[in-house]
Structure formats: C-alpha cells, structure tokens
Amino acid sequence: MSTPARSTGPTAAIAGIAPGIQAQGLWTGRRQLFVRFAAEAETATLYSPDMVVRHLDRGLTRPNLHSVCLGGRDPLSCIDFLEAGLASWKSPRPVMLDCDGQRPEALSRLSQLLSLVQVTMDFGEPSAKSEKALESLAVAAGMGCEHAIVLAPREGTSDGQLMRFVGQAHAASAGTKIVVHPVQTAEHAPLDRRYAALIEEAMMIHRDVRLVMRIPPPVGMR
C-alpha cells in the first residue's frame, strides 16, 4: 500500500478512483465515477479527504458521467473520512452509496451528500445482517434519500425467501426500489421462466420491483 501524502486527519485505503459502468442495482449500465474502498488484501493507496475531493473534481470534468459511486469494500467503515471530506462537498453529479447495509447508524452523517443509498442483500448471510440492511432502508427513507435494495439470490434460494424479504423491505420503507438479479447458471443460458411469476407476485406486495440482469466484469464494476 502506498501513501501519496502525509495527513494528520482521517485517511482511507482506496483501490481506485476511475470511471466505469455500474454492474448492478438501480443504476445498472450507468457510466459512473467510482471511488472503490479497498478490501484488506487489495492493492490500495491511502488518501486524505482533500485528495479524494481533488480527484473527484478532476474526474467529474468529464461530460459523459451520470453519477458518482462510493463502493468497494464497506465504504461506511470509513465514515469519519467520508464526513471530513465529502459531507459538505458540492457534487455536480448525483452520488450513490453502494453498501451491504450493516452500518445504518453512519448513514445520516452523509445526508447532505447522497442521492441514492443502495443496499445489496446476499442470501447467504445470517438473518442478523438482514435486519441491519432493512434498518438502513428505513434510515435512508427518513433522510429523504432515494433508496434501493438489490436482491441477489443464489442457487437454492427459494421464491419464499425472496417474497419474505420483499415484504420486509416494504415494511421498512414503502418507497424502497427493489431490484432482483436472477441467478445465471451458465453463459447464454435461457432465463428461468419462474422469474416472470416471481416478479408478478412480488409486485402484489410492493409496487416498485424490477428484474435486471447483472453486467459481468470486466465491463461491469462495483
């Protein structure tokens, strides 16, 4: 890990700040400027808040960007860093937070920055994590921020599990936008017709549900 400059304030390990195509969720296919917070074993650089702002301002001079995406590994674990650098930053583009929803208490500290809070629900995770994800939706709704949840079923995830979570997301916030990414078992394989019935049933519980295919790497980014 390299350090481009000394800083006495909070720093964060960032794997890159670069444009790309959003792979999943509400803004799938949108060209965004990604700020990717690094995982432990990932090559990264330590940034100070003012350095990130300078990189964002430079990157957003491109005219063909829809928005900014704060994503990668657990961006809200760096909430002090984000608040120090970005909470009062005036972005010329909408700013999306892509997270796992496990730090709902941190969201309100970015209420002036965020245009979209997107939570990804992994059905392989324990129920305690589901509760935090639902709490994050409620917090985002209370902030008056657009909010979405990405349902990413795995092989073996039942329709019943998906329907229960749709109901829970609706209870957390009726304004939630729900995006379902179907399981793709093989390249170019036809999509299971059950998804048509699943979305129809889900929309009887919650009005804003959509079925979207993920964009795989190297084109799609998170």
C-alpha positions in Angstrom: 0.0 0.0 0.0 1.4 3.4 -0.9 0.9 6.8 0.7 0.8 9.7 -1.6 0.9 12.4 1.1 1.1 12.9 4.8 -2.1 13.8 6.6 -2.9 14.4 10.2 -6.7 13.8 9.6 -8.5 10.6 8.8 -7.3 8.5 5.8 -8.8 5.7 3.8 -7.4 2.9 1.7 -8.8 3.3 -1.8 -8.3 0.8 -4.6 -9.0 3.3 -7.3 -10.9 6.4 -8.5 -11.9 5.8 -12.1 -14.9 5.9 -14.5 -16.7 2.6 -15.3 -20.1 1.0 -15.9 -22.3 0.1 -12.9 -22.8 -3.7 -12.8 -25.9 -4.0 -10.7 -28.8 -2.4 -9.0 -31.0 0.6 -9.7 -28.4 2.4 -11.9 -27.2 -0.7 -13.8 -25.5 0.3 -17.0 -24.9 3.9 -16.0 -21.4 5.3 -16.5 -20.2 6.5 -13.1 -17.0 7.7 -11.4 -16.2 5.0 -9.0 -14.5 5.5 -5.6 -13.6 2.0 -4.6 -12.7 1.4 -1.0 -10.2 -1.4 -0.7 -10.5 -4.9 0.9 -7.7 -6.0 3.2 -5.7 -7.9 0.6 -6.3 -5.4 -2.2 -3.7 -3.1 -3.6 -4.6 0.4 -2.4 -3.4 3.9 -1.7 -4.0 5.9 1.4 -5.9 9.0 0.6 -6.7 12.1 2.7 -10.2 13.6 2.4 -8.9 16.7 0.5 -7.0 14.4 -2.0 -10.2 12.5 -2.8 -12.1 15.7 -3.4 -9.4 16.9 -5.8 -9.6 13.6 -7.7 -13.3 13.7 -7.8 -13.4 17.3 -9.0 -10.9 16.4 -11.7 -12.7 13.2 -12.8 -16.1 15.0 -12.9 -14.9 17.4 -15.6 -15.8 14.5 -18.0 -19.1 15.4 -19.5 -20.3 11.8 -20.0 -20.7 10.7 -16.4 -24.1 10.0 -14.9 -23.1 9.9 -11.2 -20.5 9.1 -8.6 -20.4 5.7 -6.9 -19.0 5.2 -3.4 -18.5 1.5 -3.3 -16.0 -1.4 -2.9 -15.4 -2.9 0.5 -17.5 -1.4 3.3 -17.2 2.3 2.5 -19.1 3.3 5.6 -16.3 1.8 7.8 -14.5 5.0 6.7 -17.4 7.3 7.9 -15.0 9.7 9.6 -13.0 10.1 6.4 -16.2 10.5 4.3 -17.7 13.0 6.6 -14.4 15.0 6.8 -14.0 15.2 3.0 -17.4 14.8 1.4 -20.3 15.6 3.8 -20.2 19.3 2.7 -18.7 18.7 -0.8 -21.0 20.0 -3.6 -21.0 17.3 -6.2 -22.1 18.3 -9.7 -23.4 14.8 -10.2 -25.7 12.6 -8.1 -23.8 10.5 -5.5 -24.7 6.9 -4.9 -23.6 4.8 -1.9 -23.3 1.1 -2.7 -23.1 -0.9 0.6 -24.2 -4.0 2.5 -26.3 -2.0 4.9 -24.5 -3.1 8.0 -23.8 0.4 9.3 -27.2 2.2 9.4 -26.1 4.5 12.2 -23.5 6.1 9.9 -25.9 7.0 7.0 -27.3 10.2 8.5 -23.8 11.7 8.7 -23.9 11.8 4.9 -27.4 13.1 4.5 -26.4 16.2 2.5 -24.2 14.2 0.1 -26.2 11.2 -1.0 -28.7 11.0 -3.8 -29.1 7.2 -3.6 -28.4 4.6 -0.9 -28.2 1.1 -2.5 -28.1 -2.0 -0.2 -27.1 -5.4 -1.6 -28.7 -8.3 0.2 -26.7 -11.6 0.0 -29.0 -14.5 0.8 -26.0 -16.5 2.1 -25.7 -14.1 5.1 -27.2 -14.6 8.6 -30.6 -13.1 9.5 -28.9 -10.5 11.8 -27.3 -8.9 8.7 -30.7 -8.8 7.0 -32.1 -6.8 10.0 -29.3 -4.3 9.6 -29.9 -4.0 5.9 -33.6 -3.3 6.5 -32.8 -0.7 9.1 -30.5 1.0 6.6 -33.5 1.3 4.2 -35.6 2.9 7.0 -32.8 5.4 7.8 -32.4 6.4 4.2 -36.1 6.9 3.9 -36.0 9.1 7.0 -33.2 11.1 5.4 -35.5 11.8 2.4 -32.9 10.0 0.2 -33.8 7.7 -2.7 -33.1 4.1 -1.6 -32.9 0.7 -3.2 -32.2 -2.9 -2.3 -30.6 -5.4 -4.6 -31.8 -9.0 -4.1 -29.1 -11.3 -5.2 -30.4 -14.9 -4.8 -28.1 -17.8 -5.0 -28.6 -21.3 -6.3 -31.0 -22.8 -3.8 -32.6 -19.5 -2.7 -36.3 -20.2 -2.7 -39.1 -18.0 -4.0 -40.5 -18.0 -0.5 -37.3 -16.4 0.9 -37.4 -13.7 -1.8 -41.1 -13.0 -1.1 -40.5 -12.7 2.6 -37.7 -10.2 2.1 -39.9 -8.2 -0.4 -42.5 -7.9 2.4 -39.9 -6.9 5.0 -38.4 -4.3 2.7 -41.9 -2.9 2.0 -42.5 -2.7 5.8 -39.1 -0.9 6.3 -40.0 1.7 3.6 -42.8 1.8 1.1 -40.5 3.9 -1.0 -37.9 1.3 -1.5 -36.9 0.4 -5.1 -36.3 -3.4 -5.2 -34.0 -4.8 -7.9 -33.9 -8.6 -8.4 -30.9 -10.0 -10.2 -31.6 -13.5 -11.4 -29.2 -16.4 -10.9 -27.4 -17.1 -14.2 -26.3 -20.7 -14.2 -24.3 -20.6 -17.5 -23.4 -18.1 -20.2 -26.1 -17.6 -22.7 -28.4 -20.0 -20.8 -32.2 -19.0 -21.1 -33.6 -17.3 -18.0 -35.8 -19.5 -15.8 -39.5 -18.6 -16.6 -40.3 -18.6 -12.9 -38.9 -15.1 -12.6 -41.8 -13.7 -14.5 -44.2 -15.2 -12.0 -42.0 -14.2 -9.1 -41.9 -10.5 -10.1 -45.7 -10.5 -10.7 -46.2 -11.9 -7.2 -43.7 -9.5 -5.7 -45.5 -6.5 -7.2 -48.6 -7.6 -5.4 -46.7 -6.9 -2.2 -44.6 -3.9 -3.3 -45.2 -1.8 -6.3 -41.6 -0.9 -7.3 -39.9 -4.2 -8.1 -37.9 -4.8 -11.3 -35.9 -7.7 -12.8 -32.5 -6.7 -14.1 -29.6 -8.7 -15.5 -26.1 -8.0 -14.0 -23.4 -6.7 -16.2 -20.4 -9.0 -15.6 -16.8 -7.9 -15.4 -14.6 -6.6 -17.0 -17.3 -4.2 -18.3 -19.4 -4.1 -15.1 -17.9 -2.6 -12.0 -18.9 -2.1 -8.3 
